[in-house]
């Protein structure tokens, strides 16, 4: 299948004479970026409204890539709602701050890697796949919400799982965040005591999967109420000595009765815990990325000169009696390597293939 892609916000230079250095730099960046990916049959248009509208009407693109801000990209979406729209930062944003340039370039690569995978799927697929994609792209918020809701409550467990994964993807469409909140609120409000217990336990399971909590033995208070207990840990796995207690519920138990029990140990409601899990997953990823970069720099310097002292590497000795004027010990080095592998395996492999 032929897949037409329209790029708005960049038109390749056909003549370089008389062009400013910035224009040549931008053109080279875009050309180098796009050359790395199979984006189907690529067409180009500037951000001039008349030009891109004309091009949209002419080729009826399956995919539109807009280099620029979300605000103006919305005009494109309103005009051509049945195209899959991707918004990427332009070179003005990328080269504005050197310190952020590499990170923004990586975002570009992630976006175009995803687009390439979609293009390849369409190229080997049938016309009905593109028609389904167009229909999905053109859905209103309510239509999309209803579709995901039916998938979640349906009997197909695999489809239900994928629908929840879609809603829980914080990097997905912004509408999914609101849909997730709306759906969680609706589910929580309609649960009886047993349902709320299960809801909360499922939310805590996400914390466990994220590696920032673990289940403890049950607890029973002086009134005979039984609770699930969870210990929270920091991002490196150390106990925070913060325990969350989730009361056992009963079938047909009044939801307000169950919620009253939650207040005893200041337990958050199911919606709060579920959203909290998504936020903490993101924060942990950011933490590991930050720590991985720091450790990568240390080990890069060490690899260049293993005789550098801990002080020169800016590493605090593990034992108080050790001097920071000495090189890393074998034990310290192995621990640092292990931590880098945990934080960012790709950087570990880069240093220790």
N, C-alpha and C positions, 0 to 999 in steps of 0.2 A: 504493500500500500504506500502511496505517496503521502508524505506528511509535510504540510506547509507550515513553516514557522516565520513569524514576523517579529523583527527586532525594532523597537521604537526607542529613539534616543541616540542612535549611532548609525552613521552612514559611512562606509569605508571611503577613504580618500583615493581619488583616481589621479590626482596631481599633487605633488608635494612641493613644487617650486612656489616660493612666496609664503609658505605656511609658517606659522609661529611655532617655536619649540614646544609649547604646551600642546598644540594641535597634533604635532608629530608624535609626541610622547603618548597621548591618549589613543591615537590611531594604532600605534604599535601595540599598546597594551591590549586593546580590544581584539586586534587580529591574532595576537599570540594566544589569548584566552579562547577565542572561538575555534581556533585551529585544533584545539585539543579534544573537541567533542563533535560527535555526529548529531546534528540538530535537524536533520531532514533537509528539505529544500528551504534555504534561508533567504528571506527578503528583508529589506531595510527601509526605514522611514525616519525622518526627523520627528521632533516633538511638536512640529507645526500641525495644528489640528486638522487643517484641510488636507495636508499631505498624508498623515497616517490613516485618516478616515477613507481617503481615496484608495489607499493600498489595502485596507481591510476589506472594502467592497470588492476590490479586484481579485484578491486571492482567497478570501474566506479562510483565514488561517485556523489551524487546529490549536496551535500554541502561540501565545504572544509573550514576548519578553520585553519588559519596560525598564529601561535604564533611567531611574529618577525616583522621585518620592511617591509615597502611597497616595497622597492627595490627588495628584494629577492622573495617577494610574486608575483611580476610581472612574474618571471620565471615560477611559478606554473600556473598563468593565461594563459601564452603563451602556455604552454604544455597541459593544460586542460581547454580550453576556455568555454566549455559548462557546467561547474560546477559553482554553485553559490559560490563565494569566499568571505570570511570574514577575515579581517586582525585584529588581536588583539595584544596588547603589551605583551611581555613575562615577566616572573618574574624578569629577570635582570633589566628591565626598571621599573617595579612596585616597587621593593624594593630598588632601587638606591637612592631615596630621600624619607625619611619618611614623609615629609610634603605633598608630592604629592601622597602617596600610596593610601589613602582612595578614592581620586578622580578617580584614575586610576582603582581601584577595582570596583567603581560604573559604569565606562564605560564598563568594562567586563560584568557586570550584564545586562546592557542595550543591549549589542550586543547579549548575549545569550538568553535574553528574546525574542528578535526579531527572532532569529534562531528557538527557540522552537515553536513560533507561526507558522512559515513557515512549520516546520516539521509536526506539528499537522494537518495543512491544507492538506498537501500532504498525510498524513496517512489515512485520511477519504475521500480523493478525488479519482480521476481516473488517470490512467496512462497518459492521454493526458495533465493533468495539469503539470506533471513533464516534459513531452516532450516540452510543451510551455515554461517552465522555462529554460530548457536547450537551446532552440532556442534563447530566450531573452538574456541569459548570453553570448552566442557566437556571438551576433551581433557586427558589427563594429561600430565605432563612427557615420559614415555617415548613416548606416542602422537604428541605434537607433534614430538619429536626424530626419530622414525622417518619422519614425513611430510616434514620438511625434508631429511633425509638422502636419501630417495628422489628428491626434486626435484633435489638437487645432482648426484647421480650419474646421473640420467636423461639421455636423449638430447635433451630439449628445452632448448636452450642459453639461451633467454630465461627459462624457468622457473628454471633453475639460477642464472642471474644474479640474479633477484629473490629467491631463497632466500638467497643469500649477502648480498645487501643487507639483508635482514631480520635476519640474524644479526649483521651489522656495524653495525647501528643502535644506538649506545650509549644512545639515548633511548627505545628500545623496552622491551618487557617484560623484567624482570630475569632471567627464565629464559633469554632469548636469549643473554645474556652467558655463562652457564654452558654452554649448548648449543654456542656458538661454541668455547669452550675445549675441551670434550669432543670435538667434531668435528675440530678442528685437531690435537689430540693423536693421535687415531686415524689421521688421514690421514698425519701426519708419521711415525708409528711404522711404517707399512706401505710407505713409499716406499723405493725403492732409491736409489743415488747420484744418478742422473739426475733422479729424481722429487724428491729433496730440493733439488737445484740449482734446478729449476723452481719449487718451492714458495717458496724464498728469494727468487728473482728476482721472483715475483709479489708477495711481501710488500714488496719494495723499490719495486716499481712504485707501490704505495699511497703510500709516502713521496714519490715523485716527483709523484704526483697532488696530494698535500697541499702541494706546493711547498716541501719542506724537504730535498730531496736531488736530485742529478742524476747521470747515468751518465757515467763517465769511460772512457778507453781501458782495454782489458784489461791485466792484469799477469801475467807469468810468473816464478815464483821460480827459485832455483838448482837445484831438483830437477825442473824442467820442468813443474811443476803450474801450470795456467792459471787465472786468477781474473777474475771480473767485478769492477769497481771502482765505488764510489759515493762521492761527496763530500756530506757533510751541510752544510746551511746553517741559519742562524737563521731566525726567523719573518719577518724582513724581507729574506731572500734573500742575506745575506752569508755567505761561506764560514766554516765553523767549523774548517777544517783537520783534520777527523776523517774518515778514509776507512774504509769497510767493504769487505772483500774476501770474495767468495763463490766458492768453488772450483767449477770445472766438474766434473760428475759423469758417470758412465757407466751405461748400461743394465746391470742385474743386478749392479751394484757393491754389495758388502756395505754395509748401512746403517751399521754400526759403523766400517767403514773410512773412509767419507765423514765421519762425525761426528768422527773423530780428526783429519782434516785441518782441520776448523773450528777446532779448538783452537789451531792454529799462530798465527792472527792474532786469537784471542779473538772469533771470529764467533759471535753468538748463534744458537740453533737457530730453525727456521722458526716454531714456535709463539710464541716470544718476540718475534720480529721482526713477526709479524702483529698481535699484541696491542699491541705498541709503536706500530705505525702508527695504530691506532684511538685510542690514548691521545694521541698527538701531534696528531692531527687535532682532538681536543677542546681540547687546550691551546692550539693555534694560534687556534682560534675564540675562546677566552676572551681571549687576548692581543689579538687584533684588536679585539674588542669594547671592552676596557679602553682601548686606545690611541685608538680611535675616539671614545670619550667625552671623553678629554682634549683631543684636537684640536678636537672639536665645541665645547667650552667656550671654547677659545682663539679660534676663528673667530667664534663668537657675539659675544664681547667686541669683536673687531676690527670686525665688521660694524656694531656699535653706534657705535664710534668708531675709524675707521681711523688716527687720529693717535696712538693709544696707543703707547707705546714697547715695545720687546721686553721690557724689564725689567718693565713693568706687565702685559704678557701672559704673563710667565714663559716666554719663549722665548729660548734661548741663540743668540747670533749664529752664523751659519754660518762666517764668517771671523773669525779672532782679532783682526784689525785693526779690525773694525767695532765700533761702540759699541752697548751695550745700551740707551742712552738714546734711540736713534733708532727711528722706526717700522719696520715690516717692509718689506724691499725687495720689489720685484716678483718677483724670483727666489725669495725665501723664501716669499712668499705663494703663488705657484703650486705650489711643492713641497709646502707644507702642505695645500693644497687637494687635490692629487693623492693625498697619503697618506690623507686622510680618505675620499676616494672608494674607495680600495683597502680601507680598514678597514671602512667602513660606508657603502655607497652611499645607503641610505635617509636617513641624516643629511646627507649631502652634498646630496642633492636638496632636503631641507628648507631648507637655507641658500641653495642656488644652483639654484632651480627652472628 
